[in-house]
Every structure is written in C-alpha cells, then in structure tokens.
Amino acid sequence: MKYGHFDDKNREYVIENPKTPYPWINYLGNEDFFSLTSNTGGGYTFYKDAKFRRLTRYRYNNVPVDDGGKYFYIKDGNTVWSPGWKPVKTALDSYECRHGMSYTKFKSSKNGIQSEITQFIPLGFWGEIQKVSIKNTSSEIKKIKLFSFIEWCLWNADDDMKNFQRNFSTGEVEVEDAVIYHKTEFKERRNHYAFYSVNQEINGFDTDRESFVGLYNGFDNPDVVNDGKPKNTIAHGWSPIASHYIEMELQPGESRDYVFMLGYVEVDENDKWESKSVINKQPAKQMIEKYNNVEKVDAALEELRLYWDNLLGKISIDSGDEKLDRMVNIWNQYQCMVTFNMSRSASFFESGIGRGMGFRDSNQDLIGFVHQIPERARERIVDIASTQFEDGSCYHQYQPLTKKGNAAIGGDFNDDPLWLILSTSEYIKETGDFTLLDEMVPFDNDESRAKSHFEHLKASFYHVVNNLGPHQLPLIGRADWNDCLNLNCFSTNPNDSFQTTGNKKDGQAESLMIAGLFVTYGKEYIKLCQRIGNEKEAHEAQIHVDQMIKAVKTHGWDGDWYLRAYDYYGNKVGSNENEEGKIFIESQGWCSMAEIGKEEGMVENALDAVKEHLDCEYGIVLNSPAFSKYYIEYGEISTYPAGYKENGGIFCHNNPWIMIGETMIGRGDEAYDYYTKIAPSFLEDISELHKVEPYVYCQMIAGKEAIKPGEAKNSWLSGTASWNFYAITQYILGVKPDYDGLIINPCIPKKWDGFKMKRAFRGATYNIEVSNPDHVSKGIKELRVNGKLISGFIIPLLEKGKAYDVKVIMG
C-alpha cells in the first residue's frame, strides 16, 4: 500500500494520506541551524546541538505519537482545522505534504479555504521560515481566525524534561509588536535567545501554555482556539509558548500571505540588554528584516534549490530504472548530507539527548558526501581526529557544540580508530589534497599535543597492532562496530549500560570484524605511506598486515565461513560449533572486502554461506540462528527478541559490505539483488509493512525469525546511507575515485544493457556511457576518452574545467 508518490522532477516525495504508518519526516537546514518536521507538522528546531541548544520542545514516546510541533489552527466559523491535519485531525477536503530538499510544503483545504505552508531554513541563516498562504476558494466572504503555535524548550533538552522544580519557575518571555521572544536564563549564564515573529500586525498573542491549551486539554482542543480569541498572556515560569493571533476577512478568490520566522540569536556578553531586563533585540530585528516579505522568501527558496542543483549534480545516473535513478540521483545523496549534519543525534528515533557525533559514525558518513562538499569533509575529519588520544584510541562520541569528546560514553571501542584511515583516504582520492596529512591536529583537543594528521593515522593503525589477543587477532575492547556484541561486559544488573560497563577487565576477546577492517584499511595506510615517500613505514606496516592475514586464515576460518570473534574465555563466536549465532554478517563482509583467502576460495565460500544462512526476502540478517536466551558472555546482542536489531535483524548498514564483497568476485547479479532488497524506493509498495519513510534508508528491518518480518525501524540517521551510496556508485556501477584518476570497473547484473553516469571529479566532468553487449557482470573490453583508447580501467587525471566523453564496453 502506498501513502503517496515520488515526484522525481521536483525531487519531492508527495504524501497524500496524513495517516502514514509512522511519522514521515524531513530535515530542514544545512549548517548550524536545523529543524525536523513530520508530515503532520510535528518536530522541533535547534541550533547546532539538539541537546544543549534546542529551541522548541518535543516529547518522544508520546501517545498519540508525534504530538507537539509547529502548528497552525484555522477557525472558520465553528470549524477548526489544521493545515497539516494534526493536531486537530479534522477531516480535510484535501491534503498534501511535499518533502523536498531541505524544505517541506503543506497544501490542504476545508470548506472553501485553502492553505499552503512552505517551511525551510535559508542558507547560512539561523532562522526557520514558514510562508503561509490562506485563500478563499468559495463564492462567499470568509472571516478567518489564524493561530500559530510553538512550545519553547528551556534550551537543555535533557534538563527540560526532568528538572521541573526549577523549570516551572524560570520561563521568561517578552512581546514586542508581532514578535514573541524567549529569554529563559538569559539574565544568568546564557548569551542567546529565540524569537517567533510574523510580518503582519497581529490581533493578539499568548505565551503561557496552560492558558492557551487549557490544563486538561490536548493540542487538538486548545481553549483559546475554541473560544476564538487570545488571552494575551505573558508567561512567568511554567511552560512558555509562542502563539500569534490574526484575524482576516477574505473576499471570494482573495488570498493573504504571511511570513513567520522562528529564529536564534547570540549576542556579545557586554551587549545583552537594551535597558534593564529588556533584551537586545536588534539582531533579531535584522534577521526579520532580511525575510520580511514573500518576494525575499521566494528568492531564498530559489537559492536553496540552486544549492541542491549543484550538490546533486556532482553524480547522476541514467540506468533505465527509475527506482535506482531516484535513489542515486536524489534521495540517497540527500540522506548522506543529513547524516553528515546529524550523525546519530537527532531523529524521531534518536532523541538528540543521548548521543552526540560518533567517531566511527562520522568517519563512515563522510564517504557518502565527500564528493559534494569536500571542504567541509576535511573540516569534519580534523574535528574527528582531534578527539583521538596519542595511543590511537578515541572518544566514542563528541558533542557538536563543543567538538570535544563525550566522557560519559568514553572509548575502548577498538574498531573506532581504523575508520579515520577510511575517511582520510577517501577524501584524498576524491580531492588529491595530500596537504591534509601535514595539518597539525591536536590529541584530545589539546593544541599543545598536536601532531600531523598522518601521525593520527599511524596511531590508528598501531592501536590495532598494539592490542592483539592470544590468536594474534585484534582485541575487541568494549565492542567493535557491533555495539551490542559486548564480550567483556558480563552484566547481571539491568541498570548497567552494556556499552560502557566492562566487568571483566582483563578480557582477551578478539574480533574477526576488526581483523578484516585492519587488512582493508591497513592496505590504504600503506598506499598513503608510499605516496608521501615513507617507504620504511610502508614496509613495516605491510609486515603487520601480512601477519593479520595469516592469523585470519589460521584462526579465523570455520571451514565454510569466517568466525565472528573469540569470547572472553577463548571460545569461538560465529562458528558451526555454536548452538545459536553460528554465522555473522560482519566478518563475512570485511574479510571478503579485504580479500583474505580469496585465492583459496575462502571469499567465495563465505559469501555462499551468507546466501544460504543469512539472506531472506527483506535483506541479509546479521546473525543466524538468532539467540533465544541471554548469553552473559555475549552481552546486549542476546537480549533482543529473535529477528530484531542485532539479534537476527536485517541491519541495513552492513548489507553493503556483502554487496561489495560480491563485486570483488564478479557476482553482479547477487550484489544488485541485495541492493534492491533494502533500497527504500524499491519498497514503496509495502509501506504499510515497512512502516518508515519510503524515500530514505532505515537502520533495521525485522529479520526472518521476527514476529513481523519486513517491518523497519530507525530511519534517516544510519551509516546505511553512506555505505549503500558507496556500494552502488563505486562498486556496482563501478565509478571510483583513486589517487591517480577515476577507476571505471562496473559489476552489474548480466541482463543490463549498460547505463550512463555524469561524474564531476577534480574539476572536470566525465560523461560516462557503459555498454554491455555481451551481458557480462564484470570486465572491461574497451575504454575510450574523447575517442582515445585508454589501457586498463583507470582514466588518468585530466585537465580541469573541461567535459570528457567516456565510452566503456564491457566484455
């Protein structure tokens, strides 16, 4: 069942039924200032950090779900309705929500009144615009009452929902003209405030929630709206809000436009006040002036469109399959940019409170957007590396506001350091910018301990070398990529955090996943050493990589697939000897990507085992058979019911590792089949089962042993976005940046006749046309650039500022 449709021309998903199986959201904002908005007007807004700088309040796990947001109420006689359907939920004559590239539009109607709302955040601006149009489409005069509504968060979203003995006494606002200012705690330790404005005179306002809503009412039935008149309340403590009241009389065919703005202001500590207790409003007034009419707003929206034209124009394809094209050309790239901005911090599944920016997460996210904004990718790499320690270990997360490590989460996730080599090598391949390796980057954000970025990579590499277990395989630490495989936790206390509690301090648990990761990015580290002329270090590193390959072959092979780990006691994990959890996806993916034992047939056998034991209708499950009881020596993974999350769920983040592995051995049909099983545009027809948005990837789909296979959770903020874009563009379509040029080496389904790709690379544009007359999966028979035959499958670096026609014949 579908709840809408794709509009590829306008790069929008159009929702036509507001009762989606779960709130389907969009992200507004591209730098510093962000907003989440659902298809019914829910969501919240924040500056940089959803924990410490949240402007509007949002309640997770609410009943009904997604109550609270940025709402409008229209009172037409005795009829009250909302343009986004919620919160009033009056049946509408028409409803449409269009989620686009950093904007959302609502168009709805009731009883001859049509409303259109466009929400977006202009580029480089710390304010969210709501352009509201109200039109009388009837043949009679209409007298309309319009109420806006937001609820202020008291900045720290964690404290906001817990510290009521303080919070109920601190809320403060000011109202001047048509602007409502939120200044809670401004007189003490804050130099920032928020405001909500409209560019017309208002007929009233409210700033106290209980007065507006009524103590025993919900957002769907507010007293003020029902009464049809505001109370002009000024909040003193309790729960401050912002609501404008506007009366209008519309002739038949007449319309009115309004520009609402939700803004954030920071002022100098010495310039906080206009007069005693009156905040300095000048910066807010300047912001309001910038977009005080529809013409200015429309120009900003056009600027946003051109911005996305440029970003999405770096890579585009024509495959003949609209589902694939819309993922590669639009939605996958868009989601990669959102994960760059958010990491795993703020979605409708991530509260924005518990997690900041992840070390491993942000490094992996980079591979999905580095081609779009390489200068910001470089900045992100430096931010990440700055949270590392001299021994190569690092904070698992850092806060986006301060960019400093989150000590509450700590470190010792032993895969973390290696991802820095991934992001750095992919950045340099895309840009050719080797100067990054020379940049001085602090350890633990301490400039006095700064060393070159290359030294950070060296520390990452040797962190593995210096932390090997009894089988000379990498020690897992608290966990590796799978945060729920906690082999040193041994928790019997339900209040323990599996990730941060290590009750076995001398653990010798080892990870085959990290082993494969080390070989894969150890090879990249060696290449970087060679590129900068450090042959001695390259030689030493090669010895360690070779030793790891030997250790995997000797101690990491179970006969038909790669082991997953050795536990605290030295017992095998992910072995046919185990009763449950006999085979895991992660080690099959990474050891295959590393090509460990490829010549002996190990890679092919491991991928065959994935197909036999882990594959299902909805994707590849993480492990099989799923655990049916709690294994204290395995930790959180065995606490989930069978088929969910890490216990036999389809963890979409790691499915691309198998896709890439399949391309390593030339099996394009298998790689693409895995891709289509989890790519959201291919799942639109089962939206009622899949539940989450049909335009972006989710983290987890319930696996074959689940109660409801195919049901998904945790959309948007997942490494799934970057890894799937990486897998489809660089390994299946096979257009891959490299240090010396652009590699063209597709591995596609045999039935394909070919495809076209436009690829911007180092200042030049490559118009690539791939033909597959012999219907093979892999192999290049001929490669020509502007008619000139190229030997091999690497196009050398070409002159910037020009476009090149690339003809590829497979065979």
ChimeraX attribute file (.defattr): number of C-alpha atoms within 10 A of each C-alpha:
attribute: neighborCount
match mode: 1-to-1
recipient: residues
	/A:1	9
	/A:2	15
	/A:3	18
	/A:4	19
	/A:5	15
	/A:6	19
	/A:7	14
	/A:8	15
	/A:9	7
	/A:10	11
	/A:11	18
	/A:12	21
	/A:13	21
	/A:14	20
	/A:15	21
	/A:16	17
	/A:17	15
	/A:18	22
	/A:19	15
	/A:20	19
	/A:21	14
	/A:22	19
	/A:23	21
	/A:24	24
	/A:25	23
	/A:26	24
	/A:27	27
	/A:28	24
	/A:29	26
	/A:30	19
	/A:31	15
	/A:32	16
	/A:33	25
	/A:34	27
	/A:35	27
	/A:36	20
	/A:37	25
	/A:38	23
	/A:39	28
	/A:40	27
	/A:41	27
	/A:42	22
	/A:43	27
	/A:44	26
	/A:45	30
	/A:46	27
	/A:47	23
	/A:48	20
	/A:49	26
	/A:50	32
	/A:51	25
	/A:52	20
	/A:53	21
	/A:54	27
	/A:55	27
	/A:56	24
	/A:57	24
	/A:58	23
	/A:59	15
	/A:60	15
	/A:61	12
	/A:62	10
	/A:63	8
	/A:64	7
	/A:65	12
	/A:66	21
	/A:67	20
	/A:68	25
	/A:69	25
	/A:70	22
	/A:71	23
	/A:72	24
	/A:73	24
	/A:74	23
	/A:75	20
	/A:76	18
	/A:77	11
	/A:78	8
	/A:79	11
	/A:80	20
	/A:81	21
	/A:82	26
	/A:83	31
	/A:84	29
	/A:85	26
	/A:86	24
	/A:87	25
	/A:88	20
	/A:89	17
	/A:90	15
	/A:91	12
	/A:92	16
	/A:93	12
	/A:94	14
	/A:95	20
	/A:96	22
	/A:97	28
	/A:98	24
	/A:99	27
	/A:100	22
	/A:101	24
	/A:102	24
	/A:103	23
	/A:104	25
	/A:105	21
	/A:106	23
	/A:107	18
	/A:108	19
	/A:109	23
	/A:110	21
	/A:111	12
	/A:112	16
	/A:113	21
	/A:114	20
	/A:115	22
	/A:116	20
	/A:117	22
	/A:118	20
	/A:119	23
	/A:120	27
	/A:121	27
	/A:122	25
	/A:123	18
	/A:124	11
	/A:125	18
	/A:126	23
	/A:127	30
	/A:128	22
	/A:129	26
	/A:130	22
	/A:131	21
	/A:132	22
	/A:133	17
	/A:134	22
	/A:135	20
	/A:136	24
	/A:137	20
	/A:138	16
	/A:139	10
	/A:140	12
	/A:141	14
	/A:142	20
	/A:143	14
	/A:144	18
	/A:145	20
	/A:146	22
	/A:147	23
	/A:148	19
	/A:149	23
	/A:150	23
	/A:151	22
	/A:152	26
	/A:153	25
	/A:154	26
	/A:155	25
	/A:156	16
	/A:157	23
	/A:158	17
	/A:159	16
	/A:160	18
	/A:161	14
	/A:162	10
	/A:163	10
	/A:164	12
	/A:165	8
	/A:166	13
	/A:167	17
	/A:168	14
	/A:169	13
	/A:170	18
	/A:171	22
	/A:172	22
	/A:173	23
	/A:174	16
	/A:175	19
	/A:176	9
	/A:177	12
	/A:178	19
	/A:179	26
	/A:180	24
	/A:181	25
	/A:182	28
	/A:183	21
	/A:184	24
	/A:185	16
	/A:186	16
	/A:187	14
	/A:188	7
	/A:189	8
	/A:190	15
	/A:191	17
	/A:192	21
	/A:193	24
	/A:194	23
	/A:195	25
	/A:196	27
	/A:197	25
	/A:198	25
	/A:199	19
	/A:200	16
	/A:201	13
	/A:202	15
	/A:203	16
	/A:204	18
	/A:205	27
	/A:206	25
	/A:207	30
	/A:208	26
	/A:209	23
	/A:210	17
	/A:211	19
	/A:212	26
	/A:213	18
	/A:214	15
	/A:215	11
	/A:216	9
	/A:217	12
	/A:218	14
	/A:219	18
	/A:220	19
	/A:221	17
	/A:222	21
	/A:223	21
	/A:224	18
	/A:225	20
	/A:226	14
	/A:227	11
	/A:228	19
	/A:229	18
	/A:230	20
	/A:231	16
	/A:232	18
	/A:233	19
	/A:234	19
	/A:235	22
	/A:236	16
	/A:237	16
	/A:238	17
	/A:239	22
	/A:240	26
	/A:241	29
	/A:242	28
	/A:243	27
	/A:244	26
	/A:245	24
	/A:246	20
	/A:247	17
	/A:248	14
	/A:249	14
	/A:250	20
	/A:251	16
	/A:252	16
	/A:253	14
	/A:254	14
	/A:255	17
	/A:256	13
	/A:257	17
	/A:258	17
	/A:259	22
	/A:260	26
	/A:261	25
	/A:262	25
	/A:263	25
	/A:264	26
	/A:265	18
	/A:266	15
	/A:267	17
	/A:268	10
	/A:269	11
	/A:270	7
	/A:271	10
	/A:272	19
	/A:273	16
	/A:274	11
	/A:275	8
	/A:276	6
	/A:277	11
	/A:278	12
	/A:279	21
	/A:280	18
	/A:281	17
	/A:282	12
	/A:283	13
	/A:284	21
	/A:285	14
	/A:286	11
	/A:287	17
	/A:288	24
	/A:289	12
	/A:290	11
	/A:291	21
	/A:292	20
	/A:293	18
	/A:294	16
	/A:295	10
	/A:296	14
	/A:297	20
	/A:298	14
	/A:299	13
	/A:300	18
	/A:301	21
	/A:302	13
	/A:303	14
	/A:304	20
	/A:305	18
	/A:306	12
	/A:307	14
	/A:308	17
	/A:309	12
	/A:310	11
	/A:311	18
	/A:312	18
	/A:313	16
	/A:314	17
	/A:315	21
	/A:316	21
	/A:317	23
	/A:318	17
	/A:319	17
	/A:320	13
	/A:321	10
	/A:322	14
	/A:323	18
	/A:324	21
	/A:325	18
	/A:326	22
	/A:327	25
	/A:328	21
	/A:329	21
	/A:330	23
	/A:331	26
	/A:332	26
	/A:333	24
	/A:334	25
	/A:335	28
	/A:336	30
	/A:337	23
	/A:338	24
	/A:339	28
	/A:340	28
	/A:341	24
	/A:342	26
	/A:343	27
	/A:344	25
	/A:345	24
	/A:346	26
	/A:347	23
	/A:348	23
	/A:349	15
	/A:350	16
	/A:351	19
	/A:352	21
	/A:353	16
	/A:354	14
	/A:355	21
	/A:356	26
	/A:357	25
	/A:358	24
	/A:359	28
	/A:360	26
	/A:361	21
	/A:362	26
	/A:363	27
	/A:364	24
	/A:365	29
	/A:366	29
	/A:367	25
	/A:368	27
	/A:369	25
	/A:370	23
	/A:371	24
	/A:372	21
	/A:373	13
	/A:374	17
	/A:375	12
	/A:376	14
	/A:377	23
	/A:378	20
	/A:379	11
	/A:380	18
	/A:381	22
	/A:382	19
	/A:383	20
	/A:384	27
	/A:385	25
	/A:386	26
	/A:387	24
	/A:388	27
	/A:389	20
	/A:390	18
	/A:391	16
	/A:392	23
	/A:393	23
	/A:394	27
	/A:395	27
	/A:396	26
	/A:397	26
	/A:398	24
	/A:399	19
	/A:400	22
	/A:401	15
	/A:402	10
	/A:403	17
	/A:404	19
	/A:405	26
	/A:406	19
	/A:407	11
	/A:408	13
	/A:409	17
	/A:410	15
	/A:411	22
	/A:412	20
	/A:413	24
	/A:414	26
	/A:415	28
	/A:416	26
	/A:417	32
	/A:418	28
	/A:419	22
	/A:420	25
	/A:421	26
	/A:422	22
	/A:423	23
	/A:424	28
	/A:425	22
	/A:426	22
	/A:427	27
	/A:428	21
	/A:429	22
	/A:430	23
	/A:431	20
	/A:432	17
	/A:433	14
	/A:434	18
	/A:435	10
	/A:436	19
	/A:437	18
	/A:438	12
	/A:439	15
	/A:440	18
	/A:441	28
	/A:442	23
	/A:443	21
	/A:444	19
	/A:445	19
	/A:446	12
	/A:447	12
	/A:448	9
	/A:449	14
	/A:450	18
	/A:451	16
	/A:452	15
	/A:453	22
	/A:454	23
	/A:455	18
	/A:456	28
	/A:457	23
	/A:458	22
	/A:459	21
	/A:460	30
	/A:461	25
	/A:462	20
	/A:463	21
	/A:464	23
	/A:465	18
	/A:466	13
	/A:467	16
	/A:468	19
	/A:469	17
	/A:470	12
	/A:471	18
	/A:472	17
	/A:473	30
	/A:474	30
	/A:475	31
	/A:476	33
	/A:477	24
	/A:478	24
	/A:479	27
	/A:480	24
	/A:481	18
	/A:482	16
	/A:483	15
	/A:484	21
	/A:485	25
	/A:486	29
	/A:487	32
	/A:488	28
	/A:489	27
	/A:490	20
	/A:491	21
	/A:492	10
	/A:493	8
	/A:494	7
	/A:495	7
	/A:496	13
	/A:497	13
	/A:498	24
	/A:499	21
	/A:500	17
	/A:501	15
	/A:502	19
	/A:503	14
	/A:504	14
	/A:505	10
	/A:506	10
	/A:507	20
	/A:508	24
	/A:509	28
	/A:510	32
	/A:511	32
	/A:512	30
	/A:513	28
	/A:514	27
	/A:515	32
	/A:516	29
	/A:517	23
	/A:518	31
	/A:519	25
	/A:520	22
	/A:521	20
	/A:522	28
	/A:523	19
	/A:524	17
	/A:525	27
	/A:526	19
	/A:527	17
	/A:528	23
	/A:529	19
	/A:530	15
	/A:531	13
	/A:532	11
	/A:533	11
	/A:534	13
	/A:535	15
	/A:536	11
	/A:537	14
	/A:538	19
	/A:539	13
	/A:540	11
	/A:541	21
	/A:542	17
	/A:543	11
	/A:544	18
	/A:545	22
	/A:546	13
	/A:547	15
	/A:548	24
	/A:549	22
	/A:550	16
	/A:551	18
	/A:552	22
	/A:553	16
	/A:554	11
	/A:555	17
	/A:556	26
	/A:557	18
	/A:558	19
	/A:559	12
	/A:560	19
	/A:561	27
	/A:562	34
	/A:563	28
	/A:564	28
	/A:565	29
	/A:566	26
	/A:567	22
	/A:568	21
	/A:569	12
	/A:570	15
	/A:571	14
	/A:572	21
	/A:573	24
	/A:574	26
	/A:575	24
	/A:576	16
	/A:577	12
	/A:578	13
	/A:579	11
	/A:580	17
	/A:581	22
	/A:582	22
	/A:583	29
	/A:584	26
	/A:585	32
	/A:586	26
	/A:587	27
	/A:588	28
	/A:589	28
	/A:590	26
	/A:591	33
	/A:592	29
	/A:593	24
	/A:594	23
	/A:595	21
	/A:596	23
	/A:597	17
	/A:598	17
	/A:599	9
	/A:600	10
	/A:601	12
	/A:602	22
	/A:603	27
	/A:604	22
	/A:605	18
	/A:606	27
	/A:607	25
	/A:608	15
	/A:609	18
	/A:610	24
	/A:611	15
	/A:612	10
	/A:613	18
	/A:614	24
	/A:615	20
	/A:616	17
	/A:617	12
	/A:618	21
	/A:619	25
	/A:620	28
	/A:621	33
	/A:622	30
	/A:623	28
	/A:624	25
	/A:625	23
	/A:626	28
	/A:627	22
	/A:628	15
	/A:629	12
	/A:630	14
	/A:631	15
	/A:632	17
	/A:633	18
	/A:634	20
	/A:635	22
	/A:636	24
	/A:637	25
	/A:638	23
	/A:639	19
	/A:640	19
	/A:641	20
	/A:642	24
	/A:643	27
	/A:644	29
	/A:645	24
	/A:646	27
	/A:647	30
	/A:648	31
	/A:649	31
	/A:650	32
	/A:651	27
	/A:652	28
	/A:653	19
	/A:654	23
	/A:655	27
	/A:656	27
	/A:657	24
	/A:658	29
	/A:659	28
	/A:660	28
	/A:661	26
	/A:662	27
	/A:663	26
	/A:664	22
	/A:665	17
	/A:666	20
	/A:667	22
	/A:668	25
	/A:669	21
	/A:670	17
	/A:671	27
	/A:672	22
	/A:673	13
	/A:674	23
	/A:675	23
	/A:676	16
	/A:677	18
	/A:678	27
	/A:679	24
	/A:680	24
	/A:681	23
	/A:682	17
	/A:683	20
	/A:684	23
	/A:685	14
	/A:686	14
	/A:687	22
	/A:688	15
	/A:689	16
	/A:690	24
	/A:691	20
	/A:692	26
	/A:693	26
	/A:694	26
	/A:695	27
	/A:696	25
	/A:697	30
	/A:698	26
	/A:699	21
	/A:700	25
	/A:701	31
	/A:702	27
	/A:703	34
	/A:704	26
	/A:705	18
	/A:706	19
	/A:707	13
	/A:708	15
	/A:709	20
	/A:710	25
	/A:711	20
	/A:712	27
	/A:713	20
	/A:714	16
	/A:715	25
	/A:716	30
	/A:717	28
	/A:718	27
	/A:719	28
	/A:720	31
	/A:721	32
	/A:722	25
	/A:723	25
	/A:724	28
	/A:725	21
	/A:726	22
	/A:727	24
	/A:728	24
	/A:729	19
	/A:730	19
	/A:731	25
	/A:732	28
	/A:733	25
	/A:734	20
	/A:735	21
	/A:736	21
	/A:737	23
	/A:738	20
	/A:739	21
	/A:740	12
	/A:741	19
	/A:742	23
	/A:743	18
	/A:744	24
	/A:745	23
	/A:746	27
	/A:747	28
	/A:748	28
	/A:749	23
	/A:750	17
	/A:751	13
	/A:752	17
	/A:753	17
	/A:754	22
	/A:755	18
	/A:756	19
	/A:757	20
	/A:758	20
	/A:759	22
	/A:760	18
	/A:761	21
	/A:762	19
	/A:763	13
	/A:764	16
	/A:765	20
	/A:766	22
	/A:767	19
	/A:768	21
	/A:769	17
	/A:770	22
	/A:771	19
	/A:772	23
	/A:773	14
	/A:774	13
	/A:775	16
	/A:776	21
	/A:777	21
	/A:778	23
	/A:779	16
	/A:780	18
	/A:781	13
	/A:782	16
	/A:783	21
	/A:784	18
	/A:785	16
	/A:786	11
	/A:787	11
	/A:788	11
	/A:789	12
	/A:790	15
	/A:791	11
	/A:792	13
	/A:793	20
	/A:794	18
	/A:795	20
	/A:796	13
	/A:797	14
	/A:798	17
	/A:799	12
	/A:800	11
	/A:801	9
	/A:802	10
	/A:803	17
	/A:804	18
	/A:805	16
	/A:806	23
	/A:807	20
	/A:808	25
	/A:809	17
	/A:810	23
	/A:811	15
